[in-house]
Amino acid sequence: MQNPFILEPLLVLMRDYHRLPRNPERFEAYLHMTVGGAERTADLAKPPLVYMNPMGKDHVLEALEMWIALEAETLVTTTLEEAARRLELQWPPLKVGLVIVDDLKGSWTNRHFNDAGFRFKLEGVRATGWLAIPLWSSEAPSLESLRLEVLECCARVAYFWERGEPKTLRAMMQQESYVAKFAGRLPTLNSDDLEYTRTVLEPLLESTHQPTQLAALYGDAVAVELGYPPLGLSARAGFELALWQALQ
């Protein structure tokens, strides 16, 4: 069976870009790298790079250097092969690219909005033929964490291919329970917290209200950060509950 996931190496490209001085010429280089120049803004050459901070500072370059030293893209290649074998996918080839997302010092990058977009807004994958796998600048590079992320991204796009984008909180939790179980994650909240979370979320499962959904999935600290009413939940409570229920 042909592997439908085809890695397009982007780490060295991003590393070399971040070595450029932060000036207007650097942004022009970004346009040429992503869309072939300012005159072709409708034709993305490398869609994952739109998530990159074009004026990323030294911490982004340092992270990219570490990912390259870890030979991250070699791990990604083997993990994509594993995912394709386990999922038994039959679809046209899909390009896959790692992208550094600057949630540490990127002024317009909110970690949780972006994370939710990677999880639940997947029509762009179908439209572009590219799957972006985020590397968060706030997290220390880890091959173990990257492997889990790659498995989840592959399982998520396979789930999307069959069912489309989730609209309700219930559908989001069902998707993410499948994804996390496929990757081999385990819940970290204790049984009392999980049972409490189940009680809180039960009447909210058909909600399509984004503030409610994000508060339910990511917990109170994120809800407050985003200016949403908290629900009395621990960090990532909705994700944790979804996985716990899938493992029962």
C-alpha positions as CSV (number, residue, x, y, z in Angstrom):
1,M,0.0,0.0,0.0
2,Q,1.3,3.4,-1.0
3,N,1.9,5.8,1.9
4,P,-0.5,8.7,1.4
5,F,1.6,10.9,3.7
6,I,4.6,12.5,2.0
7,L,6.9,14.6,4.1
8,E,8.1,17.8,2.6
9,P,11.2,18.9,4.5
10,L,10.8,22.5,5.8
11,L,13.0,22.7,8.9
12,V,16.2,23.8,7.1
13,L,14.2,26.2,4.9
14,M,12.8,27.8,8.1
15,R,16.2,27.8,9.8
16,D,17.9,29.5,6.9
17,Y,15.0,32.1,6.7
18,H,15.3,32.9,10.5
19,R,19.0,33.6,10.0
20,L,18.1,36.6,7.9
21,P,18.1,40.1,9.5
22,R,14.6,41.2,10.7
23,N,13.9,43.9,8.2
24,P,11.5,44.6,5.2
25,E,13.7,42.4,2.9
26,R,13.1,39.5,5.3
27,F,9.4,39.8,4.9
28,E,9.8,39.9,1.1
29,A,11.7,36.7,1.4
30,Y,8.9,35.2,3.4
31,L,6.4,36.1,0.7
32,H,8.6,34.5,-1.9
33,M,9.0,31.4,0.2
34,T,5.3,30.9,0.9
35,V,3.4,32.3,-2.1
36,G,6.1,33.0,-4.7
37,G,6.1,36.7,-4.1
38,A,3.6,39.5,-3.2
39,E,2.0,39.3,-6.7
40,R,0.8,35.7,-6.1
41,T,-1.0,35.9,-2.7
42,A,-3.8,33.5,-3.8
43,D,-1.4,30.7,-4.6
44,L,0.3,29.2,-1.6
45,A,3.4,27.2,-2.4
46,K,4.0,25.9,1.1
47,P,0.8,26.4,3.2
48,P,2.2,25.3,6.6
49,L,4.4,28.3,6.6
50,V,1.5,30.7,7.0
51,Y,1.5,29.7,10.6
52,M,5.1,30.9,11.1
53,N,5.9,34.3,12.6
54,P,7.8,35.9,9.7
55,M,9.6,38.2,12.2
56,G,10.4,35.4,14.7
57,K,13.3,36.2,17.0
58,D,16.3,34.3,18.2
59,H,14.4,31.8,20.3
60,V,12.7,30.5,17.2
61,L,16.0,30.1,15.4
62,E,17.3,28.2,18.5
63,A,14.3,25.9,18.5
64,L,14.8,25.1,14.8
65,E,18.4,24.4,15.3
66,M,17.5,21.9,18.1
67,W,14.9,20.2,16.0
68,I,17.3,19.8,13.1
69,A,20.0,18.4,15.5
70,L,17.5,15.9,16.7
71,E,16.8,14.8,13.1
72,A,13.1,15.4,13.7
73,E,12.1,14.9,10.1
74,T,13.7,11.4,10.1
75,L,11.4,10.6,13.0
76,V,8.4,12.1,11.2
77,T,9.0,10.0,8.1
78,T,9.0,6.7,10.1
79,T,6.0,7.9,12.1
80,L,4.0,8.7,9.0
81,E,4.7,5.3,7.7
82,E,3.4,3.8,10.9
83,A,0.3,5.9,10.9
84,A,-0.5,5.0,7.3
85,R,0.0,1.3,8.0
86,R,-2.3,1.4,11.0
87,L,-5.0,3.6,9.4
88,E,-5.1,1.6,6.1
89,L,-5.8,4.8,4.2
90,Q,-6.9,5.0,0.6
91,W,-6.7,8.6,-0.7
92,P,-4.5,10.7,-3.0
93,P,-1.1,11.7,-1.6
94,L,-1.1,14.4,1.1
95,K,2.0,16.6,1.7
96,V,3.0,16.9,5.3
97,G,5.2,19.7,6.7
98,L,6.5,20.7,10.2
99,V,6.0,24.4,11.0
100,I,7.4,26.4,14.0
101,V,4.5,28.3,15.6
102,D,5.7,31.2,17.8
103,D,3.3,31.1,20.7
104,L,6.0,32.4,23.0
105,K,6.8,35.8,21.5
106,G,4.6,36.0,18.4
107,S,2.3,38.9,19.3
108,W,-0.5,37.7,17.0
109,T,-0.3,34.0,17.9
110,N,-2.6,32.8,20.7
111,R,-1.7,29.2,21.5
112,H,-5.2,28.0,22.2
113,F,-6.9,29.6,19.3
114,N,-4.2,28.2,17.0
115,D,-4.3,24.8,18.7
116,A,-8.1,24.6,18.2
117,G,-7.7,25.6,14.6
118,F,-5.2,22.7,14.0
119,R,-7.7,20.3,15.6
120,F,-11.0,21.4,14.3
121,K,-10.6,23.5,11.1
122,L,-9.4,21.0,8.6
123,E,-11.1,22.0,5.4
124,G,-7.8,23.7,4.4
125,V,-6.1,20.2,4.3
126,R,-8.6,19.1,1.7
127,A,-8.3,22.4,-0.2
128,T,-4.5,22.6,-0.3
129,G,-3.4,19.0,-0.1
130,W,-1.1,19.9,2.8
131,L,-1.2,18.8,6.5
132,A,0.7,21.1,8.9
133,I,2.2,19.7,12.1
134,P,2.9,22.4,14.6
135,L,6.1,22.8,16.6
136,W,5.3,25.3,19.4
137,S,8.1,27.7,20.3
138,S,7.1,27.6,23.9
139,E,7.9,23.9,24.3
140,A,11.3,22.3,24.5
141,P,11.9,20.1,21.4
142,S,11.2,16.4,22.2
143,L,11.1,13.5,19.8
144,E,8.7,11.6,22.1
145,S,6.2,14.5,22.0
146,L,6.7,14.9,18.3
147,R,5.9,11.3,17.6
148,L,2.6,11.6,19.5
149,E,1.8,14.8,17.7
150,V,2.4,13.2,14.3
151,L,0.2,10.2,15.1
152,E,-2.6,12.5,16.3
153,C,-2.4,14.7,13.2
154,C,-2.6,11.7,10.9
155,A,-5.5,10.1,12.8
156,R,-7.3,13.5,13.0
157,V,-7.2,14.0,9.2
158,A,-8.3,10.4,8.6
159,Y,-11.3,11.0,11.0
160,F,-12.0,14.3,9.2
161,W,-11.9,12.6,5.8
162,E,-14.7,10.3,6.9
163,R,-16.9,12.6,9.0
164,G,-16.0,16.3,8.2
165,E,-15.3,19.0,10.6
166,P,-16.9,18.6,14.1
167,K,-19.4,21.3,14.9
168,T,-20.7,20.5,18.4
169,L,-18.8,19.9,21.6
170,R,-19.8,16.3,21.5
171,A,-18.4,15.8,18.0
172,M,-15.2,17.6,19.0
173,M,-14.7,15.3,22.0
174,Q,-15.5,12.2,19.9
175,Q,-12.9,13.2,17.3
176,E,-10.2,14.0,19.9
177,S,-10.9,10.8,21.9
178,Y,-10.3,8.7,18.8
179,V,-7.2,10.8,18.0
180,A,-5.6,10.5,21.5
181,K,-6.4,6.8,21.8
182,F,-4.8,6.2,18.4
183,A,-1.6,7.9,19.5
184,G,-1.5,6.0,22.8
185,R,-2.1,8.8,25.2
186,L,-3.5,8.2,28.7
187,P,-5.7,10.5,30.9
188,T,-3.8,12.4,33.6
189,L,-6.8,13.6,35.7
190,N,-8.0,11.5,38.6
191,S,-11.3,9.7,38.5
192,D,-13.1,12.2,40.8
193,D,-12.1,15.1,38.5
194,L,-13.1,13.2,35.4
195,E,-16.5,12.3,36.9
196,Y,-17.0,15.9,37.9
197,T,-16.1,17.1,34.4
198,R,-18.6,14.6,33.0
199,T,-21.3,16.1,35.1
200,V,-20.5,19.7,34.1
201,L,-20.2,18.9,30.4
202,E,-23.2,16.6,30.0
203,P,-25.7,19.5,29.4
204,L,-23.3,21.3,27.0
205,L,-22.5,18.5,24.6
206,E,-24.7,19.9,21.7
207,S,-23.2,23.4,22.1
208,T,-21.8,25.1,18.9
209,H,-20.8,28.2,20.9
210,Q,-17.1,28.7,20.6
211,P,-16.5,30.2,24.0
212,T,-18.3,27.3,25.7
213,Q,-16.5,24.8,23.6
214,L,-13.0,26.2,24.3
215,A,-13.8,26.6,28.0
216,A,-15.0,23.0,28.1
217,L,-12.0,21.5,26.3
218,Y,-9.2,23.6,27.7
219,G,-10.4,24.4,31.2
220,D,-10.8,27.5,33.4
221,A,-7.3,29.0,33.1
222,V,-7.6,29.2,29.3
223,A,-11.2,30.4,29.4
224,V,-10.2,33.3,31.7
225,E,-7.2,34.1,29.5
226,L,-9.5,34.3,26.4
227,G,-12.1,36.4,28.3
228,Y,-14.7,33.5,28.3
229,P,-16.8,32.5,31.3
230,P,-15.1,29.6,33.2
231,L,-17.0,26.4,33.8
232,G,-15.1,25.2,37.0
233,L,-12.8,22.8,35.1
234,S,-9.2,21.6,35.3
235,A,-6.7,22.2,32.5
236,R,-7.7,20.3,29.4
237,A,-10.6,18.7,31.2
238,G,-12.8,18.1,28.1
239,F,-9.9,16.4,26.2
240,E,-9.1,14.3,29.3
241,L,-12.7,13.2,29.7
242,A,-13.1,12.3,26.1
243,L,-10.0,10.1,26.2
244,W,-11.1,8.5,29.5
245,Q,-14.5,7.6,28.1
246,A,-12.9,6.2,24.9
247,L,-10.7,3.9,27.1
248,Q,-13.6,2.5,29.1
